Each structure stands twice: as C-alpha cells, then as structure tokens.
C-alpha cells in the first residue's frame, strides 16, 4: 500500500508475486508428474523407500502463498486512483515523450559506465549458472529471466534485475566453493541478520524528512537543493503583474506547483502528462531555436530560466528586445515581456 502511493515501480512487485506463484506451481506440477512416472515404472520387488529417496524434498502448501499474494495484490487498490492506477502506469510506459526523451528509459549499452557494469555482471551470472554444481531453483530462474528482459529494455530497470539476480547468483556460486551444508534449526546467522536489519533501519531513519536535515550535511540533507529558485519565485509572487503564460525550466515546475500553486506551469518533471510536441518545443526553445515563433505559439509573457542550462535562450532574449530583466541571481533569471502599446 505504501509502495503504490510512492512510485510507479509498484507493478514490479506485482510481477514478482505472479512469477513466484507460477514458479512454485510449476515445481509442484513437475514433482507430481515425476512421482507419477516413477510409480508407473517401479520395478517389482524394490522397496518403496528406495524410490522415495530419489524424489525432490516435500514442498510446503501453495495455498498460504496464494492467499498472501492475493492480499498483497488487493493492497494495491489502496490509492487515490484505485484500479485506475494500473492504467496510469500503462500510459506512462506507452508515452513516446518518456521512451524517446529520457535517457534512463533507453536500453543499456556498453558505451556508458552503467551499461558496462550491467553487462559485466550479466557475464558473471552466466558463468556462475553454467558451472554451478546444482540446478538453480525454478522460481528464482524464472524471476531472473523476467527481470533480465525488463533490464534489457530500459537502463532504469537494471537496479531491479540486480536485486533478483544477486540472490540467485550467490546461492549458485556457493556450490563452487564447496559442498552445500544443510542448516540445522534456523537458517543463517541471527546475529548477522539483526545487524543487517539495524543498518537498513538506520538508513531509513536518515532518509526521513524529520531527521534528514539534522543528521546529514546541508548539501545532502536539505529539503531544497541549492539550485531551487526560492528567491526568484518569492520575487515573482510579490509582483502585482503576475504572468499568465510562464515559460520555465522543467525542474522549476515541481517547485512552482508546491510553492506557488496559483501559478500555471508550462511543464514539470511528470513527463508523461505532457504531449511529445510540447516537450520538443520545450527543448528547442530552451536551446534558443525558433525563439520568436515558439514564444508566439504559446503566448509566453514571462520566463523563469536557469542561467546554466538555458544560456542560449537567455542570450537570444537579450538580443531580441521587448523583454525586461526583472530579477537575476547566480542560478536564475526572470524576464517579463514589455507591455504592448
């Protein structure tokens, strides 16, 4: 319920549940099929316990897993959109503005560091699975293949593949070190598990907004980053002639929605909410291309610009005339159009 209200990647949790249920069902189906085949070919006079030793170990009942999986799936409905949240994610994945303009949605490549690390890790996975002394668990293997397919489609999905693949690879790599030992009683080390849980709890505490600003340095823990246009927006809001059609850098849109909700924004970081044509015009205008035509197209009467990222547009506005520079600091400049006579 928390995940579905925080980030669209909650669908991957649903995929994990579904694949786990399929994998566990297949394991039970295969085990029952083998058992039926062994009984059909059982030689006369061989004790039953001899044949039973060749069968896989007993698997726990599937019903509890199915019930908890269904309950988790129903928890996804606890959000303002209800079942429509799935349609939102579907539209996000099908939006050309997202898949075409955002680099993290592009497939991984060895030409960048992240892609190189991903493919090297993938080669390690293949090597471990090839030379491991036992077959991988069917459910883990299905999850590995599904999340690998997802990672090959977009670089931002690599992190989710890493979560799934690491578990499988570590278990298989342990067979290369020595014969696997059967644990007695509790699996693993309770002390080490407690330390890991404590570290995760500490990281979570550091990330909470109530503690982040106190416990971490200002450059990391501050609620607002240093390039947030706090003073510029405050100045704009203090003026009587507020803009009707403000053009601004994408990152400023989020802050404007939060700090100045009465001010209509041109665009913001929710890329899927704006048409591809508008994003194309935003990029061209920010780089100083077709300035006059695009300003007229959207009837822009003010500009709140980043002095570093939108330098070509700032220079074009100053050359063009008809604009007044009302505010400027080290990161932001604010222009308004000269009223027409």
TASULTA-V151022 format. One record per residue. N is the residue number from 1. SS is DSSP state (a for helix, b for strand, c for the rest). PSI is psi as a letter, one per 20 degrees, with the letter a starting at -180 (none if undefined). Layout:
N:SS:PSI ; N:SS:PSI
This chain:
1:c:h ; 2:c:g ; 3:a:g ; 4:a:h ; 5:a:i ; 6:c:g ; 7:c:q ; 8:c:i ; 9:c:j ; 10:a:h ; 11:a:h ; 12:a:h ; 13:a:h ; 14:a:g ; 15:a:g ; 16:a:g ; 17:a:g ; 18:a:g ; 19:a:h ; 20:a:g ; 21:a:g ; 22:a:g ; 23:a:g ; 24:a:h ; 25:a:g ; 26:a:h ; 27:a:g ; 28:a:h ; 29:a:g ; 30:a:g ; 31:a:g ; 32:a:h ; 33:a:g ; 34:a:h ; 35:a:g ; 36:a:h ; 37:a:h ; 38:a:h ; 39:a:h ; 40:a:h ; 41:c:j ; 42:c:p ; 43:c:q ; 44:c:p ; 45:c:i ; 46:c:p ; 47:c:q ; 48:a:h ; 49:a:h ; 50:a:g ; 51:a:h ; 52:a:h ; 53:c:h ; 54:c:i ; 55:c:q ; 56:c:q ; 57:c:q ; 58:c:p ; 59:c:q ; 60:c:r ; 61:c:q ; 62:c:h ; 63:a:g ; 64:a:g ; 65:a:g ; 66:a:g ; 67:a:g ; 68:a:h ; 69:a:g ; 70:a:g ; 71:a:g ; 72:a:g ; 73:a:h ; 74:a:h ; 75:a:h ; 76:c:h ; 77:c:i ; 78:c:m ; 79:c:r ; 80:c:h ; 81:c:i ; 82:c:c ; 83:c:i ; 84:a:i ; 85:a:h ; 86:a:h ; 87:a:h ; 88:a:g ; 89:a:g ; 90:a:g ; 91:a:h ; 92:a:g ; 93:a:h ; 94:a:j ; 95:c:p ; 96:a:h ; 97:a:h ; 98:a:g ; 99:a:h ; 100:a:h ; 101:a:h ; 102:c:o ; 103:a:h ; 104:a:i ; 105:a:i ; 106:c:q ; 107:c:q ; 108:c:q ; 109:c:q ; 110:c:i ; 111:c:i ; 112:c:r ; 113:a:g ; 114:a:g ; 115:a:h ; 116:a:g ; 117:a:g ; 118:a:g ; 119:a:h ; 120:a:g ; 121:a:h ; 122:a:g ; 123:a:h ; 124:a:g ; 125:a:g ; 126:a:g ; 127:a:g ; 128:a:g ; 129:a:h ; 130:a:g ; 131:a:j ; 132:c:q ; 133:c:j ; 134:c:q ; 135:c:q ; 136:c:q ; 137:c:p ; 138:a:g ; 139:a:g ; 140:a:h ; 141:a:g ; 142:a:g ; 143:a:g ; 144:a:g ; 145:a:g ; 146:a:g ; 147:a:h ; 148:a:g ; 149:a:g ; 150:a:g ; 151:a:h ; 152:a:i ; 153:a:h ; 154:c:p ; 155:a:h ; 156:a:i ; 157:a:i ; 158:a:h ; 159:a:h ; 160:a:h ; 161:a:h ; 162:a:h ; 163:a:g ; 164:a:g ; 165:a:h ; 166:a:g ; 167:a:g ; 168:a:g ; 169:a:h ; 170:a:g ; 171:a:g ; 172:a:h ; 173:a:h ; 174:a:h ; 175:a:i ; 176:a:i ; 177:a:g ; 178:c:r ; 179:c:p ; 180:c:p ; 181:c:p ; 182:c:p ; 183:c:q ; 184:c:p ; 185:c:c ; 186:c:q ; 187:c:p ; 188:c:a ; 189:c:o ; 190:a:h ; 191:a:g ; 192:a:h ; 193:a:g ; 194:a:h ; 195:a:g ; 196:a:g ; 197:a:h ; 198:a:g ; 199:a:g ; 200:a:g ; 201:a:h ; 202:a:g ; 203:a:g ; 204:a:g ; 205:a:g ; 206:a:h ; 207:a:i ; 208:c:p ; 209:a:h ; 210:a:h ; 211:a:h ; 212:a:g ; 213:a:h ; 214:a:h ; 215:a:h ; 216:c:q ; 217:c:q ; 218:a:h ; 219:a:h ; 220:a:g ; 221:a:i ; 222:c:q ; 223:c:h ; 224:c:p ; 225:c:r ; 226:c:h ; 227:c:j ; 228:c:p ; 229:c:m ; 230:a:g ; 231:a:h ; 232:a:g ; 233:a:h ; 234:a:g ; 235:a:g ; 236:a:g ; 237:a:h ; 238:a:i ; 239:c:q ; 240:c:h ; 241:c:m ; 242:c:q ; 243:c:q ; 244:c:h ; 245:c:n ; 246:b:p ; 247:b:p ; 248:b:r ; 249:c:q ; 250:a:g ; 251:a:h ; 252:a:h ; 253:a:g ; 254:a:g ; 255:a:h ; 256:a:g ; 257:a:h ; 258:a:g ; 259:a:h ; 260:c:m ; 261:c:i ; 262:c:i ; 263:c:o ; 264:c:p ; 265:c:q ; 266:c:h ; 267:c:r ; 268:c:a ; 269:c:i ; 270:c:n ; 271:a:h ; 272:a:i ; 273:a:i ; 274:c:q ; 275:c:q ; 276:a:h ; 277:a:h ; 278:a:h ; 279:a:h ; 280:a:g ; 281:a:h ; 282:a:g ; 283:a:g ; 284:a:g ; 285:a:g ; 286:a:h ; 287:c:j ; 288:c:k ; 289:c:p ; 290:c:l ; 291:a:g ; 292:a:g ; 293:a:g ; 294:a:h ; 295:a:h ; 296:a:h ; 297:a:g ; 298:c:j ; 299:c:l ; 300:c:p ; 301:c:j ; 302:b:q ; 303:b:p ; 304:b:o ; 305:b:q ; 306:b:p ; 307:c:i ; 308:c:g ; 309:c:h ; 310:c:k ; 311:a:g ; 312:a:h ; 313:a:h ; 314:a:g ; 315:a:h ; 316:a:h ; 317:a:g ; 318:a:h ; 319:a:h ; 320:a:h ; 321:c:r ; 322:c:j ; 323:b:q ; 324:b:p ; 325:b:o ; 326:b:h ; 327:b:q ; 328:b:p ; 329:c:a ; 330:c:h ; 331:c:i ; 332:b:q ; 333:b:q ; 334:b:o ; 335:b:q ; 336:b:q ; 337:b:q ; 338:c:p ; 339:c:p ; 340:c:p ; 341:c:none
